[in-house]
Amino acid sequence: MNTSAERVIEVNNASPQESTNGAYGLAEGASNTISTKSARAPSTQSNVVLRVATLQDLASLQHIEQTCFTTDRLSKSRFKFYIDAQHAELIVAEREPSSENAKHDKNKQGVNSIVGYGLLLLRRGTQLTRLYSIAVLPEARGLGVAEKLINSLGERALLRGKRFMRLEVAVGNAGAIALYKKLGFSQFGMYTDYYDDHTDALRMQKVLVPSKSVKPEIYPWYQQTTDFTCGPSALMMAMCALNNRYEMTQEKELSLWRTATTIFMMSGHGGCHPVGLALAAVNEGYAAKVVINRDVPLFVDGVRDANKKEIVENVEQQFMAEARKKGISVEISDWRVDVIDQTLKAGGAVLCLISTYAFDKKKVPHWVAITSCDSHCYYLHDPDASEGQPVEYQHIPVAREDFLRLASYGTRKVRTLVLLKKKK
């Protein structure tokens, strides 16, 4: 059964078969195969600006809803709820009349010029968002309003630490599918017998990437060349951020891994210990500090073989002894995110061990470099771009309220950082 969660598929009618009538609202500029009599752009060109919806927009939102939908309409109370909801982003498109129209309308103060809206829902504790509803009045089609709304919602999602936007669309809705593909969405699944008329729905997703207008500062990125060298790869990025003359190479990657590895892990080659990474950084001429919320040993829980577990414990003891000799501080404390804030503000670099569960549903320890932070998010460089384009793994936003959950690994909820700075 088609519910309100699938409204974005047919923004103007409940049935996918009606997507080519005059009420269709997502096809502007997306496909020449859709022809409608009422979807002509206004003869007098106007500028369309976007802003966050307010309670004063409720009447306009209701007008759009009544015009664009025949069933399953959002009520006034639901719009009011989403305007205030922390897990929602509701924006409106407002058409600014041309100077010529302004002369004619100078006595029409307060005339509402809202011509469309977009509603995005954010799933707490994940990187996911859902394009819940989007609608554009017939007289505003042809101005690219839907495209602007979707792009703006994507930017707002990134600022909230969300990396993926998903939606569903009826298989026969060629215009909407063309628009979504144009905007970077790709199919990742299908729901069969999804709508009231038994039509199937495509499931589409887009990986959100900051636009040039919000391009973050340049921070070096390196792609790990093996399955087990995320630690040294993240370390090289951090060291290169502190000294842009530092060369990131596979030779260095493997050399750093040999210094920092625990030898064994859950399976295969061992990953890297935070104290091992700190030792590798000091060997490269940097100052390093380790912060851990649990006492060592850290990673023996995932090692089932008794002999291998003993070796991992031995390696950790050696790391701790060598760290003491070299004056590396290893602080055991229930650290909070202000440690990251202070280090970055002071010009340092931060490595963090995360659990990959939020990204790929696999509970695997993984090292990343924290490139920056703001009042909303922490931004990560992930060295493992094996399943996508490199740009998708750079400056990944993670909402502040979600960060400690992401940075907790294993049943013991191990949280650890490696803090770097240039030697004086």
N, C-alpha and C positions, 0 to 999 in steps of 0.2 A: 504493500500500500504506500502511496506517495504521501509523505508527511511534510511538515513545514521545513524540515531539515534539508529537503531537496529543492527548495524554492528557487535556488539559483539556476536550476536547469532550465526551467521555463519561467522567465521572469514576468510574463504577461498572461499566460493561460495555463490551466492545469493539464491540458492534454498536449503531448509532443506533436500530435498531428496538426495543431493550430499554429505552429511556429512560423508559418509564412504569411500570417494574416497581418492586418494593419497594426496590431497591438504588439508585434514582436519588438523586443527592446535591446538585444545584445549584438546585433549584426552590423552595426555601423562600421563601415570600412573593413570588415572582416571577410566578406564574401560577396562576389558579384552574382551569386546564384540566387540570392534572395531578393525578390522584387516586391515592394509594397507601395500602395498608393498613398498611405498616410505617413510614410517614414521619410518624407522629404525634409531636408534641412531648411531652416528658415531662410527666407530670401535676403534678409538683412543680417550680415554676419555679426555674431556676438562672441565675447570672451566668456569662457567657462572657468570658474574658480572653484576650488574645493576647500572645505573647512569641516571641522568637527560639528556634528549635529548637537543642537541644544533643545531644551524643552520648548522654546519658542517656535521650533520647526515642526511640532507635532501635527498641526493642521495641514501643513504642506506634505508631510510624509503620508498622512492618511489620504490626501488627494491623489498622490502618486500610486498608493496601494490600490485605491478604488479604480483608478484608471487602468492600471497595468495588470491587475490580477482579477480573475473571475471567481476563483475559489481560494481557500486556504490563506486568507489575508491576515497579515499581522494587525493586531488590534492596537488601539491607541495606548493601552496600558502596557503592551509588550514593547512598543517603541520607547515608551518612557523608561521601562526596565532596562533596555539595552543602552540607552543614552547614559545611564548611571552605572551600568555593570562593569566591574573590573575586568572581566574576561571577554569583553566585546569592544570592537572598534566600529563605530557608526559614523560615516561621513556623508555629507551632502554635496551635490554639484549645483552651483548657483550661476545662473547666466546673467552677465552684466550687459545691459542693453547698450547698443551703439549710441553715439552722440546724437544721431538723428532721431532715434527712438526716444532718447532721453528728453529731447525738446517736446515731443508729443506727449510724453508721460510725466511732465514736470509737476503736474497737479495731482498725480497718483502716488502720493507718498505712501510707503508701506506696502506697495504691490509686491507680492511674494514671487521671486524669480527662481525658486528651487525647482530644478528639472530632473533630478535623479538622486539616488542614494545607493550606498554599498554597505553591507553589514558583514563583518568578519568576526568569527568566534575563535578564541584562543583556548587550547586545551592545556590546562595547568599541569606542570611537571613533565611536559614533553616539548618537542620542537615543532609541534603541529598546530596549524590553524585551518579553519574551514570557511570557505566563501559561502556564507549562509544564504544571502539574498542580495540581489542587485536589480534595480529597475530604473528605466529612463523614460520620461514622457515622450509621446510620439513626436511632438513639435521640436524636440531637441535632438532627434536622431540624425546622424550624419556629421555630428560635431566631434566624434571620438570620445564621448562622455564616458561610456562603459570602460574603455581602455584606460582613461585617466583614473577612474575610480579604482579599478583593479590594481594598477601600478601604485597608486597612493596607499592603498591598503597593504600592499607588499612592503613598502617602506616603513609603514607604521608597525607592521609585524616584526620587522628586523629590529626596530628600536625597542621592542618588547622582548627581544631575545628569541624570537621564533624564526625558524629557518625553512619551513615547508608550508606551502599553501595547497590545500586539496579541495576538490569539488566533484560533483557527479553531474553528468549531462546525458540526456536521452540520445540514443544511438542515431536517431533520425534528425537530430537538430544540427544540420550541417553548418549553419551560420555561426552558432555559438561555438561549435567544435573548432571551426576555422579561426575564430577570434582567440580562443584559448591557446591554440597551437602557435599562433602569431605572437602571443605574449609569453611563450616559453613553457607552457604546460605540455606534459606528455602522459599518455595512457599507462596506467600500472595495474589495472584490473577491470572487472566488470561485475555488475549486479544483474542477474537475470530476473525477469518478471518483476521489475522494480516499481513500476507505476500502476495506477489504478487500471489503465487499459492494457496492462501486461507487457508494456514496452521495457526493453533492457536499458540499462544505464552504464555508460563508460565512467570509470573512476580515473580522474586525472590529477596530476601533482606537478608542482613547480618548486624547484630549489631557488630560494630567494637570495639574490645577490645585491649588495648595495649599488645604487646608481652612481654615476659620476658626481652628482650633486652632493652625495654624502660619502664620497670616497675617503676611507680612513688613511691615516698616515702610512707611508711605506714602511713595511717591516719585512725583512728577508724571509723567504719561504723556501723550504727544501723538502723534496719528496723522498721518503725512505726507500731504500732499494732492496730491502729484505722484509720478511714478515716480523722480524724480532728486533729491529733497530729503530723503533719509534723514539726511545730514550735519547740516543746520541743524535738523532736527527733533530729532535726538539732542542737539545742542548746546543747544537751548531747554530740553529736559528737565533737562539737567545744570545749566544756569544757574538754572532755577526751583527745583531742589533746594537750591541754595546760597542762594537768595533767593526765598521763596515769594510775593513781591509782583511778581515778574517775570511779565509777561503773554505767554503763548504764543499767537500768532495767525498766520494765513496770511500777513499782511502782513510780519511779522517773519521768517517762514520763507523767503519769497522774497527779502527784503532780505539776509538772512544768506547765502543761496545765491549771490547775485550777488557778494558779497565773497569767498566761499571757493571758487567753482567753478574747475575746470581747463578749462572751456569745452567741451573734447571728451573723450570716453571711448571705450569700445569701439564704441558706436553711440549715436545720439541725443544728448541733452544731456549735458554733462559732470557728473561727480560732484564731490565736494569733497575738496580737498587738506587734510591735517592742519595744515599751516602756515596755509593759508587759513582754516580753522576757528579756529585760535588767534588770528589777526588779527581775525576777527569777534568773538570773545569779548572781546578787549582793547578793541575799539571799543565794546562794551556795558558796559564798566566792570569787567571781571574780569581777574585775573592768569592767564596761561596758559603752559604749557610743552609742548613736543613731544618725544617720544621715538620714534626710528625706528631699525630695525636695518639699514637700507641707506641709502647716500647717494642724493641726488636725481640724476637724475629717477626718480620712482617708478612712474608709470603709463603710460609711453610704449610698453611692450611690447604692450599691447592695442590701440594705435592704429596701424592699418596704412597709412593715407594719410600720405605724407611731409610734406605741407604742414600737416596737422593735428598730426602728431607734433612738428613744429617749433614750432607755436603752444603746445602743452602744455609743452614744454621752456622756452619763453620765459616762460610764466605762472609756472612753478615758480621760475625765476630771480628774477622780480619778487617772488614771495612771500618768498623767502629774503632779498632785499635789504631789503624792508619790515620783516621780522621783526627784522633786525639794527638798523634805525633805532629800532624801538620797544622794543628790549631784550628780545625774546622769545627764550628759550633753546630752541635746536633741538639736541638731543643725539643723536648718531649712535652707537648702541651696541647690542650684542646683549642687549637688556633681558630680564629675567625677571619672573615674576609678583609678586615681592616689591615691585616698583614700584607695582603696583596696591594691594596690601595696605597699604603705608605711606601712600599718598595718601588712601585711604578712611578709614584709622584717624585721620589728621590732620584729617578733616572736609572733604576736598576732593571733587572729582567727576572721573570718568574717562570719556572717550569711547574707543571701540576700533573699529578697522576689522576686520571679519571676512569670511570667505568663506562664502557662503550654502550651500555644497555639503552640509553636514551637515543642513540643514533641507529643501532642495528639490532637491538634486542639480544645482544650477546654480552654476557658478563665477563668482559675481558679487560685487564688493566692496560692502560694506554697513556703514554706521555704526550703532552701538548705544551706549547708555549703560549702564555697569556700575553697578548700583544698590547692591550690597552683596556681601559674601563671608563665608564661614565656613570651617571646616576641611575641608569636603567640596567646596564648589561656589563658583562665581561666578554672580551673578544679573544677567540682562540685561533691559533694556527695549528692545524692538524697535519702531520707529515704523511699520513696514509691517504693518498688520493687514488687508491686502486680501483674504486668503483665510480669514478666521475671525473669531471674536469677540475684541474688544480684550483681555479678561482672559487670553486664551491667549498674548498677546504681552508680558505684564508679568511681571517677575521670573522669566524663563526660566532654569532651573538648567543650568549646564554644569559637569561634573566638573572638578576641578582638573587631573587628569591629561590631560584632553582639551582644555583651554583653549588652549594654545599652537598646537595643530593647527588649531583653529577660527579662531584669530586670525592665521593665515598665509594671505596672498593671492598668487595668481599663481605663475608658474614660478620667480620669484626669492624666493618665500616672504617677502614684505614683511610686517613686523609693525610697527604704529605705534599710539601712544596720544596723546591730547591730555589733559593734566592741568590741571584748573582749580581755582582757589580764589578766595575773596573778596580784594579788594585791601585792604591794611591802611590 
